[in-house]
Amino acid sequence: MTIIDKYQDKVYFVSINGFDSFELGKQIVEENGFIGIKLHAGKNHPMLVDYNVQYYPTYYLISPEGKLIYKPVDYYQKELNNVLKYLD
């Protein structure tokens, strides 16, 4: 069972390309098999600044009201698992 299969009724997975190049972001998504909704913002998009995105991928858990519930300290798989525990 994949993460999307397990949590599809509780969460949306959104990947946001923070690179200036749309094509580079698309290539990275395809090479790494990112799941869910994929968007392009560019490196200076206000949302990336507001959430202080420093590296990719970065995982956040945001409530339906837009409140930041969880921000990991790094991008390893263990951090994604820490985010997902809030959904169980």
Backbone as CSV, one residue per row, in Angstrom:
resi,resn,N_x,N_y,N_z,CA_x,CA_y,CA_z,C_x,C_y,C_z
1,MET,0.836,-1.170,0.000,0.000,0.000,0.000,0.894,1.251,0.000
2,THR,0.585,2.213,-0.872,1.370,3.445,-0.946,0.849,4.465,0.065
3,ILE,1.630,5.520,0.271,1.220,6.592,1.172,-0.079,7.210,0.680
4,ILE,-0.182,7.429,-0.628,-1.414,8.008,-1.181,-2.587,7.084,-0.925
5,ASP,-2.416,5.785,-1.123,-3.507,4.838,-0.865,-3.963,4.932,0.590
6,LYS,-3.010,5.022,1.492,-3.331,4.997,2.919,-4.001,6.292,3.387
7,TYR,-3.577,7.445,2.840,-4.032,8.724,3.369,-4.864,9.549,2.395
8,GLN,-5.279,8.973,1.274,-5.955,9.756,0.248,-7.242,10.431,0.721
9,ASP,-7.889,9.900,1.735,-9.110,10.516,2.241,-8.843,11.588,3.295
10,LYS,-7.581,11.740,3.699,-7.250,12.670,4.775,-6.366,13.831,4.333
11,VAL,-5.703,13.702,3.187,-4.659,14.676,2.856,-4.506,14.821,1.344
12,TYR,-4.094,15.999,0.923,-3.660,16.207,-0.461,-2.143,16.278,-0.451
13,PHE,-1.513,15.622,-1.391,-0.075,15.718,-1.562,0.169,16.694,-2.703
14,VAL,0.915,17.756,-2.415,1.176,18.788,-3.408,2.680,18.991,-3.502
15,SER,3.210,18.869,-4.715,4.617,19.158,-4.975,4.684,20.500,-5.674
16,ILE,5.510,21.406,-5.147,5.632,22.731,-5.731,7.064,22.919,-6.216
17,ASN,7.204,23.136,-7.508,8.505,23.355,-8.123,8.964,24.763,-7.768
18,GLY,10.042,24.858,-7.010,10.591,26.145,-6.619,11.767,26.569,-7.465
19,PHE,12.021,25.857,-8.547,13.100,26.228,-9.457,12.571,27.206,-10.495
20,ASP,13.419,28.077,-11.007,12.989,28.993,-12.063,12.559,28.240,-13.310
21,SER,13.228,27.127,-13.580,12.953,26.361,-14.790,11.823,25.362,-14.565
22,PHE,10.735,25.537,-15.296,9.631,24.583,-15.255,10.119,23.206,-15.703
23,GLU,10.926,23.174,-16.758,11.409,21.902,-17.298,12.287,21.154,-16.300
24,LEU,13.131,21.860,-15.565,13.964,21.212,-14.545,13.086,20.606,-13.460
25,GLY,12.096,21.349,-13.005,11.177,20.823,-12.000,10.434,19.598,-12.497
26,LYS,9.982,19.652,-13.733,9.277,18.507,-14.333,10.181,17.282,-14.400
27,GLN,11.423,17.492,-14.783,12.392,16.386,-14.867,12.620,15.761,-13.494
28,ILE,12.770,16.576,-12.476,13.002,16.074,-11.115,11.791,15.285,-10.624
29,VAL,10.599,15.790,-10.897,9.373,15.085,-10.511,9.322,13.714,-11.168
30,GLU,9.616,13.653,-12.463,9.561,12.386,-13.187,10.626,11.415,-12.711
31,GLU,11.840,11.911,-12.460,12.935,11.041,-12.015,12.693,10.478,-10.620
32,ASN,12.025,11.246,-9.766,11.849,10.837,-8.369,10.464,10.305,-8.058
33,GLY,9.584,10.284,-9.041,8.259,9.705,-8.843,7.415,10.430,-7.819
34,PHE,7.500,11.770,-7.778,6.682,12.519,-6.830,5.210,12.217,-7.077
35,ILE,4.457,12.187,-5.998,3.045,11.817,-6.056,2.169,13.048,-5.889
36,GLY,0.916,12.944,-6.254,-0.057,13.992,-5.991,-0.038,15.122,-6.995
37,ILE,-0.532,16.267,-6.565,-0.665,17.464,-7.392,0.705,18.103,-7.555
38,LYS,1.023,18.547,-8.770,2.319,19.169,-9.045,2.103,20.582,-9.578
39,LEU,2.759,21.556,-8.944,2.631,22.954,-9.319,4.002,23.569,-9.564
40,HIS,4.035,24.665,-10.327,5.274,25.411,-10.552,5.118,26.804,-9.963
41,ALA,6.070,27.217,-9.130,5.999,28.531,-8.507,7.173,29.425,-8.887
42,GLY,8.325,28.846,-9.197,9.526,29.656,-9.383,10.186,29.910,-8.038
43,LYS,11.469,30.256,-8.072,12.230,30.288,-6.815,11.900,31.435,-5.871
44,ASN,11.263,32.479,-6.326,10.977,33.609,-5.439,9.488,33.790,-5.159
45,HIS,8.714,32.750,-5.321,7.287,32.854,-5.072,7.048,33.194,-3.598
46,PRO,6.105,34.093,-3.307,5.856,34.489,-1.905,5.564,33.322,-0.969
47,MET,4.890,32.286,-1.454,4.586,31.144,-0.594,5.869,30.450,-0.139
48,LEU,6.830,30.311,-1.039,8.092,29.673,-0.672,8.854,30.527,0.334
49,VAL,8.753,31.830,0.188,9.378,32.747,1.138,8.654,32.674,2.476
50,ASP,7.321,32.706,2.457,6.533,32.666,3.696,6.807,31.411,4.517
51,TYR,6.975,30.278,3.844,7.226,29.020,4.541,8.709,28.713,4.693
52,ASN,9.559,29.653,4.278,11.012,29.539,4.436,11.558,28.225,3.881
53,VAL,11.157,27.888,2.661,11.646,26.671,2.014,13.108,26.880,1.652
54,GLN,13.968,26.000,2.172,15.407,26.112,1.959,15.974,25.002,1.077
55,TYR,15.277,23.884,0.961,15.764,22.740,0.192,14.584,21.922,-0.272
56,TYR,14.859,21.031,-1.213,13.800,20.203,-1.803,14.171,18.734,-1.689
57,PRO,13.262,17.843,-1.381,11.897,18.176,-0.979,11.840,18.586,0.484
58,THR,10.875,19.412,0.807,10.562,19.784,2.176,9.098,19.421,2.396
59,TYR,8.802,18.777,3.500,7.437,18.337,3.780,6.816,19.196,4.874
60,TYR,5.612,19.656,4.629,4.852,20.422,5.601,3.484,19.783,5.744
61,LEU,2.919,19.900,6.920,1.531,19.494,7.144,0.764,20.773,7.466
62,ILE,-0.194,21.104,6.595,-0.954,22.343,6.716,-2.423,21.975,6.887
63,SER,-3.066,22.567,7.871,-4.473,22.265,8.145,-5.353,22.815,7.027
64,PRO,-6.604,22.343,6.946,-7.527,22.894,5.946,-7.730,24.402,6.098
65,GLU,-7.478,24.932,7.282,-7.615,26.366,7.519,-6.350,27.132,7.138
66,GLY,-5.319,26.418,6.693,-4.073,27.061,6.291,-3.057,27.213,7.404
67,LYS,-3.317,26.602,8.556,-2.400,26.695,9.693,-1.270,25.676,9.527
68,LEU,-0.035,26.127,9.735,1.113,25.236,9.683,1.119,24.377,10.933
69,ILE,0.922,23.070,10.744,0.849,22.130,11.861,2.213,21.513,12.143
70,TYR,2.960,21.232,11.089,4.242,20.561,11.265,5.198,20.983,10.180
71,LYS,6.417,21.326,10.572,7.507,21.617,9.645,8.703,20.772,10.059
72,PRO,9.163,19.908,9.176,10.291,19.035,9.528,11.606,19.798,9.562
73,VAL,12.584,19.192,10.211,13.908,19.792,10.278,14.805,19.354,9.129
74,ASP,14.473,18.258,8.483,15.210,17.856,7.295,14.288,17.077,6.383
75,TYR,14.834,16.602,5.242,13.982,16.038,4.195,14.081,14.532,4.050
76,TYR,14.627,13.835,4.997,14.762,12.394,4.873,13.431,11.682,5.049
77,GLN,13.350,10.447,4.612,12.126,9.657,4.700,11.584,9.612,6.119
78,LYS,12.461,9.540,7.103,11.993,9.508,8.487,11.190,10.756,8.819
79,GLU,11.526,11.877,8.214,10.779,13.097,8.468,9.391,13.039,7.854
80,LEU,9.280,12.465,6.656,7.962,12.282,6.077,7.116,11.403,6.982
81,ASN,7.712,10.360,7.517,6.976,9.483,8.433,6.532,10.250,9.684
82,ASN,7.353,11.178,10.161,6.964,11.998,11.310,5.764,12.866,10.963
83,VAL,5.737,13.413,9.762,4.601,14.217,9.329,3.344,13.366,9.273
84,LEU,3.448,12.183,8.708,2.285,11.333,8.516,1.688,10.809,9.821
85,LYS,2.491,10.761,10.883,1.936,10.286,12.156,0.823,11.193,12.659
86,TYR,0.800,12.443,12.231,-0.254,13.369,12.637,-1.591,13.008,11.996
87,LEU,-1.568,12.153,10.978,-2.795,11.770,10.282,-3.401,10.483,10.814
88,ASP,-2.646,9.718,11.568,-3.143,8.437,12.086,-4.075,8.622,13.262
